[in-house]
Amino acid sequence: MGLFNFFTQEIAIDLGTANTLIIHNDKVVVDEPSIVAINRRDGRVMAVGKRAMQMHGKTHEDIKTIRPLRDGVIADFHAAEQMIREMIKMINPGKHFFQPSLKMVICIPSGITEVEKRAVKDSAEHAGAKEVYLIQEPMAAAIGIGIDVEEPMGNMIIDIGGGTSEIAVIALGGIVCDKSIRVAGDDFTSDIEDYMRRQHNILVGERTAERIKIEVGAATTELDNPPPDYAVQGRDLMTGIPKEITVSYIEIAHALDKSISKIEAAILNALEMTPPELSADIFRTGIYLAGGGSMLRGLDKRISQKTKLPVHIAEDPLRAVARGTGIALKNVGKFPFLMK
């Protein structure tokens, strides 16, 4: 067994639209943006993750940056495979003379089709995996938060990632009802880009919009401790000259309102589909939020006001799904909900 373990490397991957995390030996060993920079001339991978992110929006014609995942699913098969392969190499750099066989647990959105599942498995197998298991995101988030998913107790999990928002009611080790909508962090970012263009006549790129979201993003205009105004640099649409303006969290709350309303509607829809016995449980336990989108200021308060239920944010929301995927990796035989 010891020898077999030496030849098998077990890793858990949270393959996200915005970030990809890899867990090995219970530790997050890779946490990088899901982006690849490729040389257009020969198709060589020039950079992956943070280095590729620094090039994003700044490339010349010989380099292109690709985000292989869109809406939580693989949009560019070749780039996804290259990205997974390069990120696996980051686990133990310098040890390329011996490639152990890989056993992987990969996290997928709950609303994914069979074809999209196949694409994830194929990418992983092309990147060197011998055994691939899939786990649904809300399930991984619940395990990562520390909920006992095997119990006959209903828990509602909302995982707002980069590409999808996953809303699920979990009991007895399975998803009883789920709603997966393709409105999430990326939509917030593009809402901010649109708002800057419409309201301020200023053109900002995706990375700048992402920074605005982190610095002054808010889900409601009534925050207890509001962030200071943020200075934004971009291109003036009238003159074409770079300029700077300042934005407040109240403006961003207005910009994001429509997308957040869609998420709220999906939550109410999921609550309507919940069997009454589980509704009684959720009334007691409340709603759990995970994923990067849950860090938006005031979002928990806004959802709580809408549903009249207590809302809890996971302690490390960005890594809850990855942690859960890591726990699932250790219990591959025990968890019946892992898909081969």
C-alpha positions in Angstrom: 0.0 0.0 0.0 2.8 2.4 1.0 4.5 1.8 -2.4 1.2 2.2 -4.2 0.7 5.6 -2.5 4.2 6.6 -3.5 3.2 6.1 -7.1 -0.2 7.8 -6.8 -0.6 11.4 -6.2 -4.0 12.4 -4.9 -5.2 15.9 -5.6 -8.5 17.8 -5.2 -9.2 20.6 -7.7 -11.7 23.4 -7.4 -11.8 24.3 -11.1 -13.4 27.7 -11.0 -14.2 30.3 -13.6 -12.2 33.0 -11.8 -9.7 30.9 -9.7 -8.4 27.4 -9.6 -7.3 25.8 -6.3 -5.5 22.6 -5.9 -5.3 20.7 -2.6 -2.6 18.1 -1.9 -2.0 16.5 1.5 -4.7 18.6 3.1 -3.0 21.9 2.1 -3.9 24.4 -0.6 -0.8 24.1 -2.7 -2.0 26.1 -5.8 -4.3 29.1 -5.7 -4.2 30.9 -9.1 -6.5 32.8 -11.4 -8.0 30.5 -14.1 -6.2 32.1 -17.1 -3.6 31.1 -19.6 -1.4 33.2 -21.9 -0.6 31.5 -25.2 1.8 32.4 -28.0 -0.4 32.7 -31.1 2.5 31.7 -33.4 3.3 28.2 -32.1 0.5 27.7 -29.5 3.0 27.5 -26.7 1.8 28.2 -23.1 3.7 31.3 -22.0 2.2 31.8 -18.5 -0.5 30.4 -16.3 -2.3 31.9 -13.3 -1.0 35.1 -11.7 1.6 35.7 -14.4 -1.0 35.3 -17.2 -3.4 37.6 -15.2 -0.8 40.4 -15.2 -0.7 40.2 -19.1 -4.6 40.1 -19.4 -5.8 43.2 -21.3 -2.2 44.3 -22.1 -1.1 41.9 -24.8 0.2 42.5 -28.3 -0.8 40.4 -31.3 1.6 37.5 -30.7 0.2 36.8 -27.3 -3.4 36.0 -26.3 -4.8 35.4 -22.9 -7.6 32.9 -22.5 -9.9 32.2 -19.7 -10.7 28.5 -20.4 -13.8 28.4 -18.2 -17.0 30.4 -18.8 -20.0 30.2 -16.5 -18.4 27.4 -14.5 -17.9 25.1 -17.5 -15.0 24.5 -19.9 -15.3 26.8 -22.9 -11.9 26.2 -24.4 -10.9 22.5 -24.1 -7.3 22.8 -25.2 -6.5 25.8 -23.0 -8.2 24.1 -20.0 -6.1 21.0 -20.4 -2.9 23.1 -20.7 -3.9 25.1 -17.6 -4.6 22.0 -15.5 -1.4 20.4 -16.6 0.7 23.5 -15.8 -1.0 23.9 -12.4 -0.3 20.3 -11.4 3.4 21.0 -12.2 3.3 23.8 -9.7 2.6 21.3 -6.9 6.1 19.9 -6.8 8.3 22.0 -9.1 11.6 20.5 -10.2 10.4 16.9 -9.9 9.6 16.2 -13.5 11.8 13.1 -13.9 9.1 10.9 -12.3 5.4 11.5 -12.9 3.2 9.6 -10.4 -0.3 8.6 -11.6 -2.9 11.0 -10.5 -6.1 10.5 -8.7 -8.4 13.6 -8.8 -11.6 14.8 -7.3 -12.8 17.8 -9.3 -15.6 20.2 -8.4 -18.4 21.0 -10.9 -21.4 23.2 -10.9 -24.7 21.4 -10.1 -26.5 22.6 -13.2 -23.9 21.1 -15.6 -24.9 18.9 -18.5 -23.6 15.4 -19.3 -21.5 16.8 -22.2 -20.0 19.5 -19.9 -19.1 16.8 -17.3 -17.5 14.8 -20.1 -15.4 17.8 -21.0 -14.1 18.2 -17.4 -13.2 14.5 -17.2 -11.5 14.5 -20.6 -9.4 17.5 -19.7 -8.3 16.0 -16.5 -7.5 12.6 -18.2 -5.5 14.4 -20.9 -3.6 16.3 -18.2 -2.5 12.9 -16.7 -5.3 11.7 -14.3 -5.8 8.0 -14.0 -8.9 8.2 -11.8 -11.3 11.1 -11.8 -14.2 11.7 -9.5 -16.6 14.7 -9.7 -18.4 16.4 -6.8 -21.0 19.1 -7.1 -20.1 22.5 -5.9 -22.8 23.1 -3.3 -22.0 19.7 -1.8 -18.3 20.5 -1.6 -19.1 24.0 -0.1 -21.3 22.3 2.5 -18.6 19.9 3.5 -16.0 22.7 3.5 -18.1 24.8 5.8 -18.3 21.9 8.2 -21.9 20.8 7.8 -22.6 17.1 8.3 -24.1 16.4 4.9 -25.1 12.8 5.7 -27.6 13.8 8.5 -31.4 13.9 7.9 -31.3 17.6 8.4 -31.9 20.2 5.7 -29.3 22.9 5.0 -29.4 25.5 2.4 -26.1 26.4 0.7 -25.5 29.3 -1.7 -22.2 29.3 -3.5 -21.6 32.5 -5.5 -18.5 31.9 -7.6 -17.1 33.6 -10.7 -19.4 32.1 -13.4 -22.3 30.5 -11.5 -24.4 30.9 -8.4 -25.3 27.6 -7.0 -28.2 27.3 -4.6 -28.9 23.9 -3.1 -30.8 22.3 -0.3 -28.8 19.3 1.0 -29.9 16.5 3.2 -29.0 12.8 3.7 -25.8 13.1 1.6 -27.6 14.4 -1.5 -28.9 17.5 -3.2 -32.7 17.6 -2.7 -33.4 20.6 -4.8 -31.0 22.9 -6.6 -31.0 26.0 -8.7 -27.9 27.0 -10.7 -27.9 30.3 -12.4 -25.2 31.8 -14.6 -25.2 35.1 -12.7 -22.2 35.6 -10.4 -18.9 37.4 -9.8 -18.1 37.9 -13.5 -21.5 39.5 -14.1 -20.8 41.9 -11.2 -17.5 42.8 -12.9 -19.2 43.5 -16.3 -22.0 45.4 -14.6 -19.3 47.7 -13.2 -17.7 48.1 -16.6 -21.0 49.0 -18.1 -21.8 51.5 -15.3 -18.5 53.3 -15.7 -19.1 53.6 -19.4 -22.7 54.9 -19.0 -22.5 57.0 -15.9 -18.9 58.4 -16.1 -18.0 58.1 -19.8 -14.9 56.2 -18.9 -13.7 53.0 -20.3 -12.2 50.5 -17.8 -10.8 47.0 -18.4 -11.9 43.8 -16.7 -9.0 43.9 -14.2 -9.8 47.5 -13.1 -13.5 46.6 -12.8 -12.5 43.6 -10.6 -10.5 45.9 -8.4 -13.4 48.3 -8.0 -15.6 45.4 -7.0 -13.1 44.3 -4.3 -12.5 47.9 -3.0 -15.9 49.4 -3.0 -18.3 46.6 -4.1 -21.6 46.5 -2.1 -25.0 44.8 -2.3 -26.8 47.5 -0.4 -26.6 51.3 0.0 -26.9 51.0 3.8 -23.6 49.7 5.1 -22.6 49.9 8.8 -18.9 50.5 8.1 -18.7 51.7 4.4 -15.4 51.6 2.5 -13.7 54.9 1.5 -14.3 56.2 -2.1 -12.0 54.6 -4.6 -10.0 56.3 -7.4 -10.4 54.8 -10.8 -8.2 55.4 -13.9 -9.5 54.7 -17.4 -9.9 56.1 -20.8 -12.2 59.1 -21.3 -14.7 58.1 -24.1 -15.1 61.7 -25.3 -11.5 62.8 -25.6 -9.7 59.4 -25.6 -7.3 60.7 -23.0 -6.7 58.7 -19.7 -8.4 60.2 -16.7 -9.2 59.5 -13.1 -12.5 59.7 -11.2 -13.6 58.5 -7.8 -16.5 56.2 -7.1 -18.4 55.4 -3.9 -19.8 52.1 -2.7 -23.4 53.6 -3.2 -22.8 53.9 -6.9 -21.5 50.3 -7.2 -24.5 49.1 -5.1 -26.8 50.6 -7.7 -24.7 49.2 -10.6 -25.0 45.6 -9.1 -28.6 45.8 -8.1 -30.1 44.0 -11.1 -27.7 41.1 -11.0 -28.2 40.6 -7.2 -32.0 40.7 -7.7 -31.6 37.8 -10.1 -29.7 35.8 -7.4 -32.4 36.7 -4.9 -35.2 35.5 -7.2 -33.3 32.2 -7.7 -33.0 31.8 -3.9 -36.8 32.4 -3.5 -37.4 29.9 -6.3 -35.2 27.2 -4.6 -37.1 27.8 -1.3 -40.4 27.3 -3.0 -39.3 23.9 -4.4 -38.1 22.7 -0.9 -40.1 19.9 0.7 -41.9 21.3 3.8 -40.0 19.1 6.4 -36.7 20.5 5.1 -38.2 24.1 5.0 -38.7 23.7 8.8 -35.1 22.7 9.2 -33.9 25.7 7.1 -36.0 28.0 9.2 -33.9 26.9 12.2 -30.5 26.6 10.6 -30.7 29.5 8.1 -28.8 29.9 4.9 -25.0 29.4 4.4 -23.1 31.6 1.9 -19.8 30.5 0.3 -17.7 31.5 -2.7 -16.0 34.8 -3.6 -19.3 36.5 -4.4 -20.5 36.1 -0.8 -17.7 38.6 0.3 -19.7 41.4 -1.4 -20.4 43.9 1.4 -23.9 43.7 2.8 -25.0 40.8 0.6 -25.8 38.6 3.7 -27.9 41.4 5.1 -29.8 41.9 1.8 -30.5 38.2 1.4 -31.6 38.0 5.1 -34.0 40.9 4.6 -35.5 39.3 1.5 -35.9 35.8 2.9 -36.5 36.7 6.6 -34.0 33.9 7.5 -30.6 34.1 9.3 -27.7 34.2 6.8 -24.2 32.9 7.7 -21.1 33.5 5.7 -18.5 30.7 5.7 -15.3 31.7 7.5 -13.0 31.5 4.5 -15.6 31.7 1.7 -13.1 31.6 -1.2 -11.7 28.3 -0.1 -14.8 26.6 1.3 -15.4 24.6 -1.9 -11.7 23.6 -2.3 -11.6 22.5 1.4 -14.8 20.4 0.9 -13.3 18.9 -2.3 -10.2 18.0 -0.3 -12.2 16.3 2.4 -14.2 14.4 -0.3 -10.8 13.2 -1.7 -9.9 11.5 1.6 -13.4 9.9 1.8 -13.8 8.7 -1.8 -15.1 5.3 -0.7 -17.4 6.7 2.0 -19.2 9.4 0.1 -21.8 7.9 -2.3 -22.5 11.2 -4.0 -19.0 11.3 -5.8 -19.5 10.7 -9.5 -17.0 8.6 -11.5 
